[in-house]
Amino acid sequence: MIEAGIKFLHKHPLQNPGSIMNKTGYYLHAAIASEVLDALAKGQNSVDISVDLNLSRSTFALCNQELILDADNRLGREELQQIAGRENRIVRMEHGQLEVLEVRGDGYYKLVPTEQAPLLEISGVKMHISKGINPFESAGQMAAQVVRKGSRVLDTCSGLGYAASAALNLGAREVISVEKSATVMDLRKKNPWSQRIFGANIQLVHADIDTYIRELADGSFDAVIHDPPRFSLAGELYGEQFYREIYRVLKKRGILFHYTGNPQILKRGAGFMDNAVKRLKLAGFTKVIKVPELMGVTAYK
């Protein structure tokens, strides 16, 4: 049987894509399971698949209607059919046990497979730009708007840590990565694409950024990446008061990238993004530029 929910296990940093099977288990979803079932139906004795969510591909044996991952981990036709029937779910296998990477509690949290890195979905709401681009690339593009080599970076709402990971890859000397949800922090420990953040030059903070930012020193960051939940879930993170805090912690000539999302037209005719631009200017930012392709803005101190 597939075990729903998360078992909290210690994770190791991802050393390289090829080592993922020995570090965080094997990952499958409907498309992969269907590919294996098709290979079994054709009588193949092996199949080439990704078991680390598209970081790499490997060849595995098929024997006696089973997928042989290693001596301790194998999947029969019935289990593969169960996985194939669960759309938009990711299943992890480790020590012969299966679990779905989802958590039900104060909301419904799950990792959703894509053609590259998985995305985080909370109660049906995608927490990433996913239309026309994969979430890892979109987070990288956000980080590239503001991060330079040697930057000290504040990542306000880290989620799966994709923007923080990108900041490190861009040469940030230090990243302070803040996430409010303990559930999200536990899920990302099991996500192969998040493992970069469990290493050097990054501080992972479990806190509400609206409170935590007030403890940070003036002018202590070169760049801020602000990718908050949608306005209906965290309206305070779109307000002038919070923007003033971001302005305060940025160094002179520091840069903010703010994902605003929801560029719908409001009743008075002004766009959501336009209103965010106005509040950023009231907070002190001298230059604010829309970045429509990333559904956000860059703001300069």
C-alpha positions as CSV (number, residue, x, y, z in Angstrom):
1,M,0.0,0.0,0.0
2,I,1.1,3.6,-0.6
3,E,1.5,5.4,2.6
4,A,0.1,9.0,2.5
5,G,1.8,11.8,4.4
6,I,5.3,12.5,5.4
7,K,7.7,10.6,7.6
8,F,10.3,13.0,8.8
9,L,13.8,11.6,8.1
10,H,17.2,13.2,8.2
11,K,18.4,14.3,4.7
12,H,21.8,14.8,3.3
13,P,22.9,17.6,0.9
14,L,22.7,16.6,-2.8
15,Q,26.3,16.0,-3.9
16,N,25.6,15.5,-7.6
17,P,22.6,14.4,-9.6
18,G,23.9,10.8,-9.9
19,S,24.0,10.4,-6.1
20,I,20.4,11.2,-5.5
21,M,19.3,7.5,-5.3
22,N,21.6,6.9,-2.3
23,K,20.6,10.2,-0.6
24,T,16.9,10.8,-0.7
25,G,15.3,7.7,-2.2
26,Y,13.6,7.0,-5.5
27,Y,10.9,9.3,-6.9
28,L,8.1,8.2,-9.2
29,H,4.9,9.7,-10.5
30,A,2.1,8.8,-12.9
31,A,4.0,9.4,-16.1
32,I,7.1,7.4,-14.9
33,A,4.9,4.5,-13.7
34,S,3.0,4.4,-17.0
35,E,6.3,4.3,-18.8
36,V,7.4,1.3,-16.8
37,L,4.1,-0.5,-17.2
38,D,4.4,0.0,-21.0
39,A,7.9,-1.5,-20.9
40,L,6.6,-4.5,-18.9
41,A,3.7,-5.0,-21.3
42,K,6.2,-5.1,-24.2
43,G,8.3,-7.7,-22.5
44,Q,11.4,-5.5,-22.1
45,N,14.0,-6.6,-19.6
46,S,15.0,-3.0,-18.7
47,V,13.8,0.5,-18.8
48,D,15.5,4.0,-18.9
49,I,13.7,6.4,-16.5
50,S,14.4,9.3,-14.1
51,V,13.9,8.4,-10.5
52,D,15.2,11.8,-9.2
53,L,12.5,14.1,-10.7
54,N,14.4,14.8,-13.9
55,L,17.8,15.5,-12.5
56,S,19.2,12.4,-14.3
57,R,18.1,9.2,-16.1
58,S,19.2,5.6,-15.3
59,T,18.5,2.2,-16.6
60,F,16.8,-0.3,-14.3
61,A,16.1,-4.0,-14.7
62,L,12.6,-5.5,-15.2
63,C,12.1,-9.0,-13.9
64,N,9.1,-11.1,-13.0
65,Q,6.8,-8.2,-13.7
66,E,8.7,-6.0,-11.3
67,L,10.8,-2.8,-11.5
68,I,14.1,-3.5,-9.7
69,L,15.4,-0.3,-8.2
70,D,18.0,-2.0,-6.0
71,A,18.1,-5.1,-3.7
72,D,15.8,-3.5,-1.2
73,N,13.5,-1.5,-3.4
74,R,11.3,-3.0,-6.1
75,L,7.8,-2.3,-7.4
76,G,5.3,-4.8,-8.8
77,R,2.7,-4.2,-11.4
78,E,-0.1,-3.5,-8.8
79,E,1.9,-0.8,-7.1
80,L,2.9,0.7,-10.4
81,Q,-0.7,0.8,-11.4
82,Q,-1.6,2.6,-8.2
83,I,1.1,5.2,-8.8
84,A,0.0,5.6,-12.5
85,G,-3.6,6.3,-11.2
86,R,-2.6,9.2,-8.9
87,E,-2.2,12.2,-11.2
88,N,-0.2,15.2,-9.9
89,R,1.3,13.2,-7.1
90,I,4.9,12.3,-6.4
91,V,5.7,9.1,-4.6
92,R,9.0,8.4,-2.9
93,M,10.4,4.9,-2.2
94,E,13.0,4.3,0.4
95,H,13.9,1.1,2.4
96,G,11.1,-0.7,0.6
97,Q,8.4,1.8,1.7
98,L,6.3,4.0,-0.4
99,E,5.0,7.5,0.6
100,V,3.1,10.2,-1.2
101,L,4.8,13.6,-0.8
102,E,1.7,15.4,0.5
103,V,0.5,16.6,3.9
104,R,-3.0,17.4,5.0
105,G,-3.5,19.6,8.0
106,D,-4.1,23.3,8.1
107,G,-4.1,23.0,4.3
108,Y,-3.4,20.5,1.6
109,Y,0.3,20.6,0.8
110,K,1.8,18.6,-2.0
111,L,4.7,18.4,-4.4
112,V,3.5,18.3,-8.0
113,P,5.6,16.8,-10.9
114,T,6.5,18.9,-13.9
115,E,8.8,18.3,-16.9
116,Q,11.6,19.5,-14.7
117,A,11.6,20.6,-11.0
118,P,8.4,19.9,-9.0
119,L,6.2,22.7,-7.8
120,L,4.6,23.3,-4.5
121,E,0.8,23.4,-4.3
122,I,-1.1,24.5,-1.3
123,S,-4.9,23.8,-1.2
124,G,-5.0,23.8,-4.9
125,V,-3.0,27.0,-5.4
126,K,0.3,26.8,-7.3
127,M,3.1,28.6,-5.4
128,H,5.2,29.1,-8.5
129,I,5.0,30.6,-12.0
130,S,4.3,27.4,-14.0
131,K,2.7,28.5,-17.3
132,G,5.3,28.2,-20.1
133,I,8.2,27.8,-17.7
134,N,9.3,25.4,-15.0
135,P,9.4,26.7,-11.4
136,F,13.1,26.2,-10.9
137,E,13.9,28.4,-14.0
138,S,11.4,31.1,-13.1
139,A,12.9,31.3,-9.6
140,G,16.3,31.6,-11.1
141,Q,15.2,34.4,-13.3
142,M,13.8,36.3,-10.3
143,A,17.0,35.9,-8.4
144,A,19.0,37.0,-11.5
145,Q,17.1,40.4,-11.4
146,V,18.9,41.4,-8.2
147,V,21.7,39.0,-7.1
148,R,25.3,39.8,-8.0
149,K,28.5,38.0,-7.1
150,G,29.2,38.8,-3.4
151,S,25.7,39.9,-2.6
152,R,24.2,39.3,0.8
153,V,20.6,38.2,0.0
154,L,17.4,38.1,2.0
155,D,14.9,35.5,0.6
156,T,11.7,36.4,2.4
157,C,9.3,33.5,1.6
158,S,11.6,30.7,0.7
159,G,9.1,27.9,-0.1
160,L,11.1,25.0,-1.7
161,G,14.2,27.2,-1.8
162,Y,14.5,27.5,-5.5
163,A,15.3,31.3,-5.4
164,A,17.8,30.8,-2.6
165,S,19.5,28.0,-4.5
166,A,19.7,30.3,-7.6
167,A,21.1,33.1,-5.5
168,L,23.9,30.8,-4.3
169,N,24.6,29.7,-7.9
170,L,24.8,33.3,-9.0
171,G,27.6,33.9,-6.4
172,A,25.8,35.3,-3.4
173,R,28.2,35.3,-0.4
174,E,25.3,34.7,2.0
175,V,21.6,34.0,1.8
176,I,19.2,34.4,4.7
177,S,16.2,32.2,3.7
178,V,13.0,32.6,5.7
179,E,10.0,30.3,5.6
180,K,6.9,30.4,7.8
181,S,5.5,27.0,7.2
182,A,7.1,24.0,9.0
183,T,5.2,21.7,6.6
184,V,6.8,23.3,3.6
185,M,10.2,23.1,5.3
186,D,9.7,19.4,5.9
187,L,8.5,18.8,2.3
188,R,11.5,20.5,0.8
189,K,13.9,18.2,2.8
190,K,12.5,15.4,0.6
191,N,12.7,17.3,-2.7
192,P,15.9,16.5,-4.7
193,W,15.8,20.0,-6.3
194,S,15.9,21.7,-2.9
195,Q,19.1,20.0,-1.6
196,R,21.4,22.9,-2.6
197,I,20.1,25.0,0.3
198,F,21.3,22.5,2.9
199,G,24.9,23.6,2.6
200,A,27.3,26.4,3.1
201,N,26.6,30.2,2.9
202,I,22.9,29.9,3.7
203,Q,21.0,30.3,6.9
204,L,17.5,28.7,6.9
205,V,15.1,30.5,9.3
206,H,11.8,29.2,10.4
207,A,9.8,32.4,11.1
208,D,7.1,34.7,9.9
209,I,9.0,37.3,7.8
210,D,6.6,40.1,8.8
211,T,7.9,39.7,12.3
212,Y,11.4,38.5,11.7
213,I,12.4,41.4,9.3
214,R,12.0,43.8,12.2
215,E,14.9,42.1,14.0
216,L,17.3,42.6,11.0
217,A,19.8,45.5,11.0
218,D,19.4,48.6,8.8
219,G,21.2,48.4,5.5
220,S,22.3,44.8,6.0
221,F,21.4,43.3,2.5
222,D,22.5,44.0,-1.0
223,A,19.4,42.3,-2.5
224,V,16.0,41.0,-1.4
225,I,13.9,38.4,-3.2
226,H,10.2,38.8,-2.1
227,D,7.9,36.1,-3.5
228,P,5.0,36.0,-1.0
229,P,1.9,33.9,-1.1
230,R,-1.0,35.4,-3.0
231,F,-2.5,38.6,-1.6
232,S,-5.6,36.9,-0.2
233,L,-3.4,34.7,2.0
234,A,-0.8,37.2,3.1
235,G,-2.0,40.7,2.4
236,E,0.3,42.3,5.0
237,L,3.3,41.3,2.8
238,Y,2.1,43.6,0.1
239,G,1.5,46.6,2.3
240,E,3.4,49.9,2.5
241,Q,4.6,49.1,6.1
242,F,6.2,45.9,5.1
243,Y,7.8,47.5,2.0
244,R,9.3,50.1,4.4
245,E,10.9,47.3,6.3
246,I,12.4,45.9,3.1
247,Y,13.7,49.4,2.2
248,R,15.2,49.8,5.7
249,V,17.2,46.5,5.6
250,L,18.5,47.1,2.1
251,K,21.9,48.9,1.6
252,K,22.1,52.1,-0.4
253,R,21.7,51.1,-4.1
254,G,20.3,47.8,-2.9
255,I,17.7,46.0,-5.1
256,L,14.4,44.3,-4.5
257,F,12.7,41.8,-6.8
258,H,9.0,41.5,-5.8
259,Y,6.8,38.9,-7.3
260,T,3.3,40.5,-7.2
261,G,1.4,38.0,-9.3
262,N,-2.4,38.5,-9.9
263,P,-2.1,41.4,-12.4
264,Q,-5.8,41.5,-12.7
265,I,-7.7,44.8,-13.1
266,L,-9.3,46.1,-9.9
267,K,-12.6,48.0,-9.8
268,R,-11.0,51.4,-10.0
269,G,-9.2,50.5,-13.2
270,A,-5.7,50.3,-11.7
271,G,-3.8,47.0,-12.0
272,F,-2.7,45.1,-8.9
273,M,0.9,45.5,-10.0
274,D,0.4,49.3,-10.4
275,N,-0.8,49.6,-6.9
276,A,2.2,47.7,-5.6
277,V,4.4,50.1,-7.5
278,K,2.7,53.0,-5.8
279,R,3.2,51.6,-2.4
280,L,6.8,50.8,-3.0
281,K,7.5,54.4,-4.0
282,L,5.6,55.6,-0.9
283,A,7.9,53.3,1.1
284,G,11.0,55.2,-0.3
285,F,12.1,53.3,-3.4
286,T,13.2,55.8,-6.0
287,K,12.9,53.6,-9.1
288,V,10.5,50.8,-9.6
289,I,10.4,48.9,-12.9
290,K,7.7,46.4,-14.0
291,V,8.9,43.0,-15.1
292,P,5.7,41.6,-16.7
293,E,7.2,38.3,-17.9
294,L,8.0,37.4,-14.3
295,M,4.8,39.0,-12.9
296,G,6.7,41.3,-10.6
297,V,8.8,44.4,-10.2
298,T,12.3,45.5,-9.4
299,A,12.7,48.3,-7.0
300,Y,15.9,50.3,-6.3
301,K,16.9,52.1,-3.1
